[in-house]
Amino acid sequence: MNWTACDSSFDKARIITNGNKYMTGNGYMGYRGTLEEFGKEQLAAVTLAGVYDQAGERWREPVNAPNGLFTVLNCNGQRLSVLESEPLNHKQELDIRSAVHRRETIYRIPEGGELIFTAERFASMERLHVLAGRQTVQCTADCRITIETGIDSDVWDINGPHLQNKQEQFKDGVLLTSAITGELNLPVAVAELSVSGFGGLKLSKAGTLRRITFDAKAGETYEWFKYAAVYTGLDMEGDPEAAAEQAVQEAAEQGYLKLLQAQRRVWEERWSRCDCLIEGDEAAQFALRYSMYQLMIIAPTVSERVSIPARGLSGQVYKGAVFWDTEMFMLPFFLHCDPGVARNLMMYRIHTLDGARRKAAEYGYLGAFYAWESQDSGDDACTLFNVNDVYTGRPMRTYFRDKQVHISADVVHGIWQYILFTGDESLLIDGGAEVIWECARFFYSYAYYNPVKERYEILDVTGPDEYHERVNNNAFTNALVKETLEIALRCAEQLQNRHPVTFHELCAQFAGGPFLAEFQAMLEGLYIPQPDPDTLVIEQFDRYFKLEDVTLPELKSRVINKNEYWGGGNGLATTTRILKQADVVLMLNLFKSAFPKEVKQANWKFYEPRTEHGSSLSPCIYALVAADIGSPDWGYPYFMRTATVDLTGESKQYVGDLYIGGTHPAANGGAWMAAVLGFAGVQFDGQTIWLKPALPEHWQSIELPVTLRGDHYRLRVSRDEVIVTASAGNQEALGFAGYGGLVELCGPGTRLQLRFAKPAAAE
Amino acid sequence: MNWTACDSSFDKARIITNGNKYMTGNGYMGYRGTLEEFGKEQLAAVTLAGVYDQAGERWREPVNAPNGLFTVLNCNGQRLSVLESEPLNHKQELDIRSAVHRRETIYRIPEGGELIFTAERFASMERLHVLAGRQTVQCTADCRITIETGIDSDVWDINGPHLQNKQEQFKDGVLLTSAITGELNLPVAVAELSVSGFGGLKLSKAGTLRRITFDAKAGETYEWFKYAAVYTGLDMEGDPEAAAEQAVQEAAEQGYLKLLQAQRRVWEERWSRCDCLIEGDEAAQFALRYSMYQLMIIAPTVSERVSIPARGLSGQVYKGAVFWDTEMFMLPFFLHCDPGVARNLMMYRIHTLDGARRKAAEYGYLGAFYAWESQDSGDDACTLFNVNDVYTGRPMRTYFRDKQVHISADVVHGIWQYILFTGDESLLIDGGAEVIWECARFFYSYAYYNPVKERYEILDVTGPDEYHERVNNNAFTNALVKETLEIALRCAEQLQNRHPVTFHELCAQFAGGPFLAEFQAMLEGLYIPQPDPDTLVIEQFDRYFKLEDVTLPELKSRVINKNEYWGGGNGLATTTRILKQADVVLMLNLFKSAFPKEVKQANWKFYEPRTEHGSSLSPCIYALVAADIGSPDWGYPYFMRTATVDLTGESKQYVGDLYIGGTHPAANGGAWMAAVLGFAGVQFDGQTIWLKPALPEHWQSIELPVTLRGDHYRLRVSRDEVIVTASAGNQEALGFAGYGGLVELCGPGTRLQLRFAKPAAAE
């Protein structure tokens, strides 16, 4: 089975997209899929999770660390780099099974013969601060080779520079680059140690690079290992330099092969918890695995102070900020496959509650209004001007920061999903309940009461479809606000019943109100847009149906500048029914059991041709709902488009004149959702798992593990059979379930088998 | 004293602005100040009040009638026109005392000598359908002259053509052009009769033009008279052609001189009711009279089915639509000087109530939401796209139609002002009460209740300052809504006390509610933005103070295209504190007794440097409030700018790529307000007249007549004396008043004299 992404030629035009496609990482840092000789012009970057800096008045963004794996070769006085000499042969590949990147490049030696350079590297999942690499050179004719390797501290920055007072040292064979960030004065240290089997490397005059020159013999393989480590002031009270130095020394002592073995072991264990097997569709199989891979290399496995930014750890795009994407598009994967990461993600929201409180207060509201673009403190990194007008070059006012209020509901949704999936109520006690209630309080203060219609309304919001800003009663937002209120009440009930002391203490904090009584009143009176009785279509927001009903091709024909933004004040789409992304359909997917199939179908059919998919978050939702309404083949192209977004690199690179490239974790999570929650039809409400498979035509089966409330199950869905296998300790749950309990089958014509893995398992 | 506007040379560049400057009219029709030989290219137009037509999908606009005063001369085979031959001498003048237009042009005869052409004309105030003219030709050398005169039916249209099936007839010496409008099939007929003392004019082959050719003798004056009449299907059930024909026959029978005498008589009477005498400022004296003139030539003296459009009767700009300007900027003049016209203006709103009801229902509200751009039916002629983006050429969404809700409050304000000034409660019974209550119901349904702040708010509106659309709690709008609720309650009280039967009947109609109880509740809970305790500045709307505080010159320096619109989605001003026009200051002017001087001063000083005056409605308000706060000299330049706007032609001609030229009745009314309500300090609340003069430095005095509750008074305000003269029948009112009753003096250091015109009057 295929676990490898591969390019077997070098194409300058793909440097940037390959930087995304060949990403490695371990949640502590991301390492872009660049080649060893690349520098900042090629967007080489070691992006650190959760480390932010603001330079001057520019956008605050993540800090890129100096690149400790930098290496460039020189043969007979000629620099060897794919940027300068066309290679005879070039291969770049990524082993997603153990997150190892490899390149092999064959250069022609001008004086005759060939030189083969290989490099392998990974960001250690066992030692999160460590990058390890193995590089070799071999030639078919004797030649004189110079290796320059060390730390490239001339880092790529979009809104930098962020690293101040750069210091370079060489101590006990270790190269050390250290600096401090300009805004928070956080120390950042990178140590590097190179070990060669063919003679010690020596520090060059360049300061941060070692240089060794030797006469290479034809046929001989020269191999060296590189260890780099990154530490920042966020990791410790003490001295990051010492820690980095120690880390490379220890890594070198352990040795590359053992590090690699550990890497494989850890990754094997990770895959065992999530790998989905698709029978009948090799391309989908690989794309789905690749999507999970992208999620896993950026997931915070140990820190609850960071979450996953919209572009993962693939650089500084979107300010390294965490959006609603995390809860709504990535969290489901972790909930099913890695609840520990899910907990960290939600703890991040708890830790940033004060920032959300500050934002609410800034706008005159109560409670918590989460940042549209969240960084370390939870204060909003989103500006009021997010796109430049391509015609005038002027910043354009956008209503993301102040009007996309659904973010607070998304956070609550995520927390409650975590509670449902894990039963781990400690999250509520650790701050989750406070977040939930503060968000409910925010919405209570945001809502208005319409005295004529006798209902609460949510006015002046921007929904997921950002092409329509400042709308009233957005169906998605209102439904999410309703859920927030329901969760706020349910959370209170649950704490009161099971943790009365905690509940009592927390209540005191909210005694000033509005609190539960007001939430209840608002819940009862909240307006929720309903399906039109004739068409069954739910209006996306008040008066959406009054907008121009233009077709997407017609609207595209009106484009004057291909980079022009379709939203904002004068955007092409704003006065039409064309959507940026799924909005009502996304709501129907979130609350799928609340709507009959006919409603979902009618809305899919209505909104699908009107959706531009200007966001990578959009197509997967159409795939999910297509599966839900029993039309998986309508959804399959959307699934594939989503699952391959970082493989093809065919996503939007610009909005207005703003570069927005990078990886697409939300799409990665969306691909997983489409396959598992869509085609396999897995649905869990905290008590019962429903299986309502709808496999695309050429899929024979899909098989996957899930972790529900701490227990592991294996699900296999084929055209005529659903098999649920529980681990031995878990017999009871499964046994209890039968056909109406833990497992419930919704699809027609399929047969359910329940199995126990050990000792009872048998066909 | 000067009553004449005059140009003594011909300048092609001023053809369009002179068309405005030299306007004549009589409220039934406007005749642009063009020359006799001008056609549609020079924007010659006879614009009919209240006759609208829509051609295809284009904007609905007023109909221009064929021009029955068209004349062109030919001398020795050469066409004489200022457009083709440079005249030796040219004079165009307007006698505003009797609304008579004159031109005199001297052409060189190529064969030697000069030819003098004179033309005088007026739109009869006595016979509203009639235009009359006297034309002469004289030469200093014998020559052969051809006169072509008749009806030019090739009319100027912006969004035409509107006249279909044009028919031309010649019957009993009368030329007749008739047509029907495309949309409503209204017949439009123009008749023309020319009478010469030197031989009959004969119909030429051209069909609508008469042609006479004769050998002119040097020194002899050849004189002829023209009578044209316009009738439409709106004027009668029967045949407009016959009526037009009869009208010109009757006019000709009466003869030009008698018509002119009648014209002078009627105008003398009109001026006696309004002429303001300014001592010490000739320029201001003329500009103020000119402003009143412009108002009087477009005022509906007999019809209560039309009101005054934003560009008067100067053409089709702004669709010939009636805006809030009428109530807020023109009505005060008529209330003080011609209450009959004021009644017609307000009856127009009563007749268009159903259109306002339809608009409210269209947007899901109760009651009456008056048209932003009102035509004959009261349905809104305003589109959602009012300006084109100069960069892309695309229509730009503007929020005039759907968010400028203050229009309904402006209408209520106007009606109530009429009641206060005249005591004529019949207007309430004739529909005024219904309008008031329907507008209050509209606002009740538009408002939202904020449960946390426990108040009603008015959200998502555009105030007078159109550069800031879709704002919350606009100080102007909220104050006007409050006034509407107060008036609704006061109106009920007044009717209940004095017309209980009518009140009872009307109440039944509103029994379904919301009605008085709800108005009372909303009034008590309505949020009204208050002056900041420290700065005394009232925030124009929620979060206005958070906008960029850029200076006007700095903002101007950012302009890329001089015609770019500063408002709308991406407008330069929208994200700054720069205003299009007075907004808070206008509110302070409307409710001047509700705020102390310090508040008015603080707001004047704060907002004045931030106001672009992108509307001709703006400067007069700064003049008014400057006078109110005792700084008339701050206001004087704004007064002069307002009073001369149609004389200089220095107003905005384009917004985006939209032509918006024409006369400025709101500025004309604003000039009167600044002089009388501002500098003379006249303020009447229905019971007491306050006089709080604040004369500009070089004004010695201002003297004017006013009509209050049916009685005529003459006010003379000088630096040290205020004299109020009442007509004889009115002694009681004045006698009763003394210093604390009808007349109250607010200014310090002035002495009040009360006089009676007859028989008691004496110094």
Chai-1 contact restraints between the chains, C-beta under 6 A:
chainA,res_idxA,chainB,res_idxB,connection_type,confidence,min_distance_angstrom,max_distance_angstrom,comment,restraint_id
A,D389,B,N570,contact,1.0,0.0,6.0,A-B,restraint_1
A,Y391,B,Y391,contact,1.0,0.0,6.0,A-B,restraint_2
A,T392,B,I560,contact,1.0,0.0,6.0,A-B,restraint_3
A,M396,B,N570,contact,1.0,0.0,6.0,A-B,restraint_4
A,R397,B,T575,contact,1.0,0.0,6.0,A-B,restraint_5
A,S445,B,V452,contact,1.0,0.0,6.0,A-B,restraint_6
A,Y448,B,Y448,contact,1.0,0.0,6.0,A-B,restraint_7
A,Y448,B,N450,contact,1.0,0.0,6.0,A-B,restraint_8
A,Y449,B,Y449,contact,1.0,0.0,6.0,A-B,restraint_9
A,Y449,B,P451,contact,1.0,0.0,6.0,A-B,restraint_10
A,N450,B,Y448,contact,1.0,0.0,6.0,A-B,restraint_11
A,P451,B,Y449,contact,1.0,0.0,6.0,A-B,restraint_12
A,V452,B,S445,contact,1.0,0.0,6.0,A-B,restraint_13
A,I560,B,T392,contact,1.0,0.0,6.0,A-B,restraint_14
A,G569,B,G569,contact,1.0,0.0,6.0,A-B,restraint_15
A,G569,B,N570,contact,1.0,0.0,6.0,A-B,restraint_16
A,N570,B,D389,contact,1.0,0.0,6.0,A-B,restraint_17
A,N570,B,M396,contact,1.0,0.0,6.0,A-B,restraint_18
A,N570,B,G569,contact,1.0,0.0,6.0,A-B,restraint_19
A,N570,B,N570,contact,1.0,0.0,6.0,A-B,restraint_20
A,T575,B,R397,contact,1.0,0.0,6.0,A-B,restraint_21
